[in-house]
Amino acid sequence: MAMEYGQGYGQQGGPGAGFHPTADGGTGRGRRHRLPAALRAPVEARSWREFGYVLLSLPMSVLVFSYAVTMASAGAGLLVTFLGIPVLAVGLAGCRGFGVLERKMARGLLGLDVAEPEPARGRKPGAAAWMGAVLKSGTSWRHLLYSVLHLPWAVFSFGVSVIFWVYGWALLTYPLWFWLFPMYGGQDGLQLYGDETHSIYLDNPFEIVVTALVGLLFTMATPWIVRALTLVDRVMVRGLLGPTRLATRVVELESDRGVVVDTAAADLRRIERDLHDGAQARLVALAMDLGLAKEKLTEDPQAAARMVDEAHGEVKTALQELRDLARGIHPAVLTDRGLDAALSAVASRCVVPVRVEVDLVERPAAAIEGIAYFTVSELLQNISKHARATGASVDVWRVENRLMLQVVDDGVGGADASGGSGLAGLAGRLDAVDGILVVDSPVGGPTRVTAELPWRG
């Protein structure tokens, strides 16, 4: 259950180990661009992917809208007969199928990762149970609503995006068109107005430069306009085609339950291993030594006395191991005196000086108090092993309905909470009770680990 700070505080990862937010939300060092975002946006792959999404959305929405309206209308009209229910169920199932394509398109072009909604499963096998499950599922009706509502928005976003995109690039490249048209088309330039008696052309250098500058403004603004339009698509896809908050919460609770079960099993294995390899082995050896001493008691009293004295030392060692094991399960000082005294006891065993400050008016629930204790205990243990620090501090306080923990050291830094490190396991434990672990550990230090736990009195 011991944690490791990035293989000895960044020895493996080197510069950049740990959490370093980037523009794309990942970890590692962010890429530095020479051009500002406004200038590079028209040529970025993201802008073209979003524009491609807008272009594909229109024909897709027309197809889905036509199918949804046709099947819903036919099903509603046939409800007076038995055929209306299966027609409506098939229509809703088809909308769910189109929703799969929409989510894949949003994932590939918009980078929007929406989880699959809960499937429609009947309690019993058979067509009737399946139709009932589809018709009762709120997800099915949300897919139908998306199919109907998305078409007007797709038409609007398609028209705006294409107009801005085409006119922006056309005006920006107008000097090229001005060279082509008079030479190959016999035109005087780009015609702004023309009737039987008058015509206005952009055909002098000043007008050409102004036209190109206007096109540049259009071209620079178009990616941001398209991004704003696709923001509505993101909201619609996430809100109507994704799982509900309740379903998401159920999945999170199931995952957290699995973490809790795995953690409890790991703790039981650790306790069994410590008992088997530590105190139990010493007690077995003690029993053998006492048996030998008993046999030698009449033959060689002095040797028997020495063996009893050695057994006495083994008893003390076994008792200390049992105390340490009990402290690792749940220390008595935590139950009797709370976090302040328990964390002070842990800090006194750290190899570096540790300042402990606990600002709590009342004690949290025993389960939360225990998790807080073991979180700080493991962090201080890793400071002793890996940080090469000269000092550390532990602060505990309450903010509304959250219990806050912060452990800071002045060591070498480079703590990494990603991958399979101990910090990742600790973060999983906190997440199982709706807690959060945040690690700020640049290479060279200092390291600041902040944990939040729900307050339960």
C-alpha positions in Angstrom: 0.0 0.0 0.0 3.0 2.3 0.0 3.1 5.1 -2.6 6.0 6.2 -4.7 6.5 9.7 -6.0 7.3 9.1 -9.6 10.2 6.7 -9.0 12.1 8.7 -6.5 10.7 12.1 -7.3 11.1 12.3 -11.0 14.2 10.2 -11.6 12.5 8.4 -14.4 10.3 11.1 -16.0 12.9 13.9 -15.8 11.7 17.4 -16.5 8.0 17.4 -17.1 7.1 14.6 -14.8 4.0 15.1 -12.8 1.0 17.2 -13.6 1.6 20.0 -16.1 -1.7 21.2 -17.7 -1.6 22.0 -21.4 -3.9 23.6 -23.8 -5.4 20.4 -24.9 -6.1 19.3 -21.3 -3.5 16.6 -21.2 -0.4 16.3 -19.2 3.1 17.1 -20.0 4.6 20.3 -21.3 2.3 22.4 -23.5 3.5 23.3 -27.0 4.5 26.9 -27.5 3.4 28.5 -30.8 5.1 31.4 -32.4 1.8 32.7 -33.9 -1.1 33.8 -31.8 -4.2 31.7 -31.8 -6.2 34.2 -33.9 -3.7 33.9 -36.8 -3.1 30.1 -36.7 -6.8 29.2 -36.2 -7.7 29.3 -39.9 -5.1 26.7 -40.8 -5.4 24.5 -37.6 -6.6 20.9 -38.0 -9.2 21.5 -35.3 -10.9 24.3 -37.3 -11.1 22.2 -40.4 -12.5 19.2 -38.4 -15.2 21.4 -36.9 -16.0 22.8 -40.3 -16.2 19.3 -41.6 -18.6 18.4 -38.8 -20.9 21.2 -39.8 -20.8 20.1 -43.4 -21.6 16.5 -42.6 -24.3 17.4 -40.0 -26.7 18.8 -42.6 -27.1 15.7 -44.8 -27.0 13.5 -41.7 -29.7 15.6 -40.0 -31.9 15.6 -43.1 -31.8 11.8 -43.2 -32.4 11.4 -39.4 -35.2 14.0 -39.4 -36.9 12.4 -42.3 -36.7 8.9 -40.7 -37.8 10.2 -37.2 -40.7 12.2 -38.4 -41.9 9.4 -40.8 -41.7 6.6 -38.2 -43.1 8.7 -35.4 -46.0 9.9 -37.5 -46.7 6.4 -38.8 -46.5 4.9 -35.4 -48.8 7.6 -33.8 -51.3 7.2 -36.6 -51.3 3.5 -36.3 -51.7 3.5 -32.5 -55.4 2.8 -33.0 -54.3 -0.6 -34.3 -51.8 -3.0 -32.9 -49.2 -2.0 -35.6 -48.6 1.4 -34.1 -46.6 0.1 -31.1 -44.0 -1.9 -33.1 -43.7 0.8 -35.7 -43.0 3.4 -33.0 -40.6 1.1 -31.2 -38.7 0.4 -34.4 -38.6 4.2 -35.1 -37.2 4.9 -31.6 -34.6 2.1 -32.0 -33.6 3.6 -35.3 -33.1 7.0 -33.7 -30.9 5.3 -31.1 -28.9 3.8 -33.9 -28.4 7.1 -35.6 -27.4 8.5 -32.2 -24.4 6.0 -32.2 -23.3 7.6 -35.5 -23.7 11.1 -34.2 -21.6 10.3 -31.1 -18.9 8.8 -33.2 -18.9 11.8 -35.6 -18.7 14.1 -32.6 -15.9 12.1 -31.1 -13.9 12.1 -34.3 -14.4 15.6 -35.5 -15.2 17.6 -32.3 -13.1 15.6 -29.8 -16.3 15.2 -27.7 -16.2 11.9 -25.9 -19.8 11.1 -24.9 -20.4 7.8 -23.1 -22.9 5.3 -24.4 -26.3 5.7 -22.8 -27.9 2.9 -20.9 -29.3 0.2 -23.3 -33.0 -0.6 -23.5 -33.3 -4.1 -22.1 -36.5 -5.9 -21.3 -36.8 -7.9 -18.1 -37.9 -10.9 -20.0 -36.8 -12.2 -23.4 -39.0 -11.6 -26.4 -40.2 -8.9 -28.8 -42.9 -7.6 -26.5 -40.5 -7.0 -23.7 -38.0 -5.3 -26.0 -40.7 -3.0 -27.4 -41.8 -2.1 -23.9 -38.3 -1.4 -22.8 -37.7 0.9 -25.8 -40.9 2.8 -25.4 -40.3 3.2 -21.6 -36.7 4.4 -22.0 -36.3 8.1 -21.7 -33.1 7.8 -23.7 -35.1 6.7 -26.7 -37.3 9.7 -26.6 -34.4 12.0 -26.1 -32.9 10.6 -29.3 -36.1 11.3 -31.1 -36.1 14.8 -29.8 -32.6 15.3 -31.0 -33.5 14.0 -34.4 -36.2 16.6 -34.7 -34.5 19.6 -33.2 -31.1 19.2 -34.8 -32.2 19.8 -38.4 -33.1 23.5 -38.0 -29.9 24.2 -36.2 -27.9 22.2 -38.8 -29.4 24.3 -41.6 -28.5 27.5 -39.8 -25.0 26.5 -38.8 -24.3 25.1 -42.3 -25.4 28.3 -44.0 -23.5 30.6 -41.7 -20.3 28.5 -41.7 -20.2 28.0 -45.5 -20.9 31.7 -46.2 -18.2 33.0 -43.9 -15.8 30.3 -44.9 -16.2 30.7 -48.7 -16.4 34.5 -48.7 -13.5 34.8 -46.3 -11.1 32.7 -48.4 -12.5 34.2 -51.7 -11.9 37.8 -50.6 -8.5 36.9 -49.1 -7.3 35.4 -52.3 -8.9 38.1 -54.5 -5.5 39.4 -55.8 -5.1 36.0 -57.4 -8.6 36.1 -58.8 -8.0 39.6 -60.1 -5.0 38.3 -62.0 -6.9 35.3 -63.4 -10.2 37.0 -64.5 -8.8 39.8 -66.7 -6.3 37.5 -68.2 -8.5 34.5 -68.8 -12.0 35.7 -68.4 -11.9 39.2 -69.8 -13.4 40.7 -66.7 -12.5 44.0 -65.2 -12.4 42.7 -61.7 -14.8 41.6 -59.0 -18.2 43.2 -59.8 -20.0 44.6 -56.7 -22.9 46.1 -58.6 -24.2 46.2 -62.2 -27.3 47.1 -64.1 -28.1 48.2 -67.7 -26.3 51.5 -67.2 -23.9 51.3 -64.3 -21.4 48.7 -63.1 -18.9 48.8 -60.2 -15.7 46.7 -60.2 -12.9 46.3 -57.7 -10.1 46.8 -60.2 -7.5 49.2 -58.7 -4.7 48.4 -56.3 -6.3 50.1 -53.3 -9.6 48.3 -53.7 -7.7 45.0 -54.1 -5.8 45.5 -50.9 -8.9 46.5 -49.0 -10.7 43.5 -50.3 -7.9 41.2 -49.2 -7.8 42.8 -45.8 -11.6 42.3 -45.4 -11.1 38.7 -46.5 -8.4 38.3 -43.9 -10.7 39.5 -41.2 -13.4 37.1 -42.3 -11.0 34.2 -42.5 -9.6 34.9 -39.0 -13.1 35.2 -37.5 -14.7 32.2 -39.3 -13.0 29.5 -37.2 -14.2 31.1 -34.0 -17.7 31.5 -35.4 -17.7 27.8 -36.4 -16.4 26.9 -32.9 -19.3 28.9 -31.3 -21.8 27.1 -33.5 -20.4 23.7 -32.8 -20.6 24.5 -29.1 -24.3 24.2 -29.4 -23.9 20.9 -31.1 -21.7 19.7 -28.2 -24.4 20.7 -25.8 -27.1 18.9 -27.8 -25.1 15.7 -28.3 -24.0 15.6 -24.6 -27.4 16.5 -23.2 -29.7 14.4 -25.5 -27.5 11.6 -26.8 -25.5 10.8 -23.7 -26.4 9.1 -20.5 -28.4 11.0 -17.9 -26.8 12.4 -14.7 -28.5 9.6 -12.7 -27.1 6.9 -15.0 -23.7 8.5 -14.9 -23.8 8.6 -11.1 -24.9 5.0 -10.9 -21.9 4.0 -13.1 -19.6 6.1 -10.9 -20.9 4.4 -7.8 -20.5 1.0 -9.2 -16.9 1.8 -10.1 -16.3 3.2 -6.7 -17.8 0.2 -5.1 -15.3 -2.0 -7.1 -12.4 0.2 -5.9 -13.6 -0.1 -2.3 -13.9 -3.9 -2.6 -10.5 -4.2 -4.2 -8.9 -2.0 -1.5 -10.5 -3.9 1.3 -9.2 -7.2 -0.3 -5.7 -5.7 -0.7 -5.7 -4.6 3.0 -6.8 -8.0 4.1 -4.0 -9.6 2.1 -1.5 -7.2 3.5 -2.6 -7.9 7.1 -2.5 -11.6 6.5 1.0 -11.3 5.0 2.3 -9.1 7.8 0.9 -11.5 10.4 2.3 -14.6 8.6 5.7 -13.2 7.9 6.1 -11.1 11.1 4.4 -11.8 14.4 3.2 -15.3 13.6 6.7 -16.4 12.6 8.2 -14.9 15.7 5.6 -16.6 17.9 6.3 -19.9 16.3 10.0 -19.5 16.9 9.3 -18.4 20.4 7.3 -21.5 21.1 10.1 -23.7 19.8 12.7 -21.8 21.9 10.6 -22.2 25.0 10.2 -25.9 24.3 14.0 -26.3 24.1 14.4 -24.2 27.2 12.0 -26.5 29.1 14.0 -29.5 28.0 17.3 -28.0 29.2 15.8 -26.7 32.4 17.0 -29.7 34.4 20.1 -30.5 32.5 21.6 -27.0 31.9 19.8 -24.3 33.9 22.1 -21.5 32.7 21.5 -22.3 29.0 17.8 -22.5 29.7 17.9 -19.1 31.4 19.7 -17.7 28.4 17.1 -19.1 26.1 14.3 -17.7 28.2 15.9 -14.3 28.1 16.2 -14.5 24.3 12.5 -15.6 24.2 11.7 -12.6 26.3 13.3 -10.3 23.7 11.4 -12.0 20.9 8.1 -11.4 22.8 8.8 -7.7 23.0 9.6 -7.6 19.3 6.4 -9.5 18.4 4.4 -7.2 20.6 5.9 -4.1 18.9 5.1 -5.6 15.4 1.5 -6.3 16.6 1.2 -2.7 17.8 2.5 -1.4 14.4 0.1 -3.7 12.6 -2.8 -2.5 14.8 -1.8 1.1 14.2 -1.8 0.4 10.4 -5.4 -0.9 10.7 -6.8 1.8 12.9 -4.7 3.5 15.6 -6.2 3.8 19.0 -5.1 7.5 19.3 -7.3 8.4 16.4 -10.3 6.9 18.0 -9.6 8.4 21.4 -8.3 11.8 20.6 -9.0 12.6 16.9 -7.0 13.8 13.9 -4.8 16.3 15.7 -3.2 13.9 18.1 -3.1 11.0 15.5 -1.4 13.1 12.9 1.1 14.6 15.4 2.0 11.0 16.3 2.6 10.2 12.6 4.6 13.4 12.1 6.9 12.5 15.0 7.9 9.3 13.2 8.8 11.1 10.0 12.5 11.5 9.2 12.1 15.3 8.6 10.6 17.9 10.9 6.9 18.2 10.2 4.6 21.0 11.3 1.0 19.9 11.9 -1.9 22.3 12.1 -5.5 20.9 12.5 -8.2 23.5 12.5 -11.4 21.6 13.2 -14.2 22.6 15.6 -15.7 19.2 15.5 -14.7 15.7 14.4 -15.9 14.2 11.1 -17.4 10.8 10.7 -15.1 7.9 11.7 -14.8 6.6 8.2 -13.8 10.0 6.8 -11.5 10.6 9.7 -9.8 7.3 9.0 -9.3 8.0 5.3 -7.8 11.4 6.2 -5.4 9.9 8.6 -4.2 7.2 6.2 -3.9 9.7 3.4 -1.6 12.0 5.4 0.3 8.9 6.8 1.1 7.6 3.4 2.1 11.0 2.1 4.5 11.5 5.0 5.8 8.0 4.5 6.7 8.8 0.9 8.3 12.1 2.0 10.6 10.0 4.3 11.5 7.6 1.5 11.7 9.7 -1.7 11.5 13.4 -1.2 15.0 14.2 0.2 13.3 17.1 2.0 14.4 19.1 5.0 11.0 20.0 6.2 7.3 19.4 5.7 3.9 20.7 6.9 0.5 19.2 7.3 -2.7 21.4 7.3 -6.2 20.2 8.0 -9.3 22.4 7.9 -12.9 22.5 6.9 -14.5 24.5 4.1 -18.3 24.2 4.2 -19.1 20.5 3.5 -15.5 19.5 2.6 -12.6 18.3 4.7 -9.4 19.7 3.3 -5.9 18.2 3.7 -2.6 19.6 2.4 0.8 18.1 2.7 3.8 20.2 1.6 7.5 19.4 1.5 10.6 21.2 0.2 12.1 18.1 -1.5 13.2 17.5 -5.1 9.7 17.4 -6.6 8.7 15.4 -9.6 5.8 13.5 -7.9 3.8 11.7 -10.6 0.1 10.8 -9.9 -0.3 9.2 -13.4 0.1 5.6 -14.5 0.2 2.9 -11.8 2.0 4.9 -9.1 1.0 4.8 -5.5 -0.4 8.4 -5.8 -2.8 7.1 -8.4 -4.0 4.4 -6.1 -4.5 6.9 -3.3 -6.5 9.1 -5.7 -8.7 6.1 -6.5 -9.4 5.6 -2.8 -10.4 9.2 -2.4 -12.5 9.0 -5.5 -14.4 6.1 -4.0 -15.8 8.4 -1.3 -16.3 11.4 -3.7 -12.9 12.8 -2.7 -10.3 14.6 -4.9 -6.5 14.4 -4.9 -4.5 17.2 -6.6 -0.7 17.0 -7.0 1.5 20.1 -7.7 5.1 18.9 -7.9 7.4 20.6 -10.4 10.8 19.2 -10.8 13.1 20.7 -8.2 10.2 21.2 -5.7 8.3 22.0 -3.7 5.6 19.3 -3.7 2.1 20.3 -2.7 -0.5 17.5 -2.4 -4.0 18.7 -1.6 -6.9 16.3 -0.8 -10.6 17.0 -0.5 -13.0 14.7 1.3 -16.7 15.1 1.9 -17.6 16.2 5.4 -19.8 13.8 7.2 -20.4 14.6 10.8 
